[in-house]
């Protein structure tokens, strides 16, 4: 399963200096960035079963 986060931190009132989140790093001074997350299952089968 792939999950794409396109506009993290885009909320009313947020700015580049004061975003509503700093996802995915959560580090001060690092802007929020779009990311792709891959969710895999350790054993064979469909994710969620």
Secondary structure, DSSP 8 states (H G I E B T S, - for coil): -EEEE--TT--TT--SSS-S--TTT--TT-----EEEE---SSSS-TT-
